[in-house]
Amino acid sequence: MGDDTNAVHVEGLVKRYGDTTALAGVDLTVRPGTVLGLLGPNGAGKTTAVRILATLIQPDAGHATVGGFDVVRQAHEVRRLIGLTGQYASVDEQLTGTENLLMIGRLLGLSRRAARDRARSLLARFDLVDAAGRAAGKYSGGMRRRLDLAASLVGEPRLLYLDEPTTGLDPRSRNEVWDIVRGLVADGVTVLLTTQYLDEADQLADEIVVIDHGRVIATGTAEQLKARTGAQTVSVRPGSSDDLEKVAAEVRRVASGPVDVGGDLVVAPVAGPAALTALVRRLDDAGLVVAELSLRRPSLDEVFLSLTGGPA
C-alpha cells in the first residue's frame, strides 16, 4: 500500500472529450472498509470517474490516488488492488461459469490448482454451484450479474468498483446483489458504488457524493443529505373519499410548499414535526376522520430534486 490513509482520494479531477466536459473538478474520498455512493443521473460523469480510478483512461487535470498509489504514475500498483464490475456483464457467454473464473484466474497468474480452488470457492459464495457447468449465455440476468461480481473478485481486490451494478435487474435480483455487497464490506472490502438508483445509495452507502454535469453538488450521509432540504413530508389518507378536498384544505394551512392531491392521498412538505400536531388539531376540530396519517423525512429522490432542480 502507498502512504495515503484513504482508500481513494481525488482532487480536482477533470476529463474532457472534445467540447464536452465529463468531469469539471471532482473531489471525493473513500474511507477504507466503507461504501461510497457516487450518485447522479445518466451523463453526470460517474462512469468517467470510475474509468480514471481503474486506470482505464487518464485525467486531463487533477490528482487521484488509490490505496496511496497515483492512478497515472503508479497504475500497475493500482491494478493490483482493485476489482471492477461495469454496468453490463462482461463474462464470456460461450464459456461455463467455471471456465470464466478459471480463465480470469490464469490471466491473473494463478496456478491451475489455485485458479480452480478460487473458482470453486466463488461459485459457492455466489450460489452458482448448480450452474457452474452451464454456459453463461444461458444464465438469467441476476445469475449473470452474480457471476460478473465473482469474476471481479478472483484477484481478491482490496477495493471494488461497482458501476451501476443492478442496471436492468428485477427487484429480487437487485436485493441479492445488495446482500452480496454488504457481505463484501463485512469482509473488509472497500466499495465505490455508482448508481442512479437513489434507494440503492440509501441502502448501501456509508457516505454519498452527488454529482451532476461533472461537478460535485453535495456530500454527506443519506441522513445528512435528507436533512439539508429542511423539510419533512406529511401524508394523509381520508377515511372517506368524499372528504378528500376538505382534508386537503386543512393540510394547506400547515404546509410549507405545494400540496399534492392524488388518488385518495394528500401529500405536502411541512417545516417540522410541530406541523403534524397542528394538523391533527385542525382535522379534529373540523370533524374529519382519517384512515392514515404519517410524517417522514424526505426521500433521496426528493433530496436530488431539491439539489438539482430536476428529477432524479
TADAMO-V22077 format. One line per field, one symbol per residue. ss: DSSP state (2 for helix, 1 for strand, 0 for the rest). psi: psi as a letter, one per 20 degrees, with the letter a starting at -180 (. if undefined). A space follows every 50 residues. Layout:
ss=???
psi=???
This chain:
ss=00000001111111111001111111111100001111100000022222 22200000001111110011000022222221111000000000012222 22222220000222222222222220002220001222002222222222 22000000111110000000222222222222222200011111100222 22220011111100111111022222220001111111002222222222 22220000111100111111000222222222222000011111111002 222222220000
psi=qajpiqgppppkpppqncipohpllppqpoqqjrppooprrpjhjghggg hghjkhrqqhrappqokippighlhghghhiqqpoahqpjqoihqrgghg hgggghhijqrgghggggggghhghjljghjhjqphijqrghhhhhhggg hijgjlqhppponmijpjqrhghghggghggghghhjjpppoppqjohhg hhhhphqpppppljqpiqqarghghhhhhjqrppppoqhphhjghgghhh hhhiqjaqppopdkpppqqqhrhhhgghgggggghikppqhppqprqqrh ghggghhijrq.
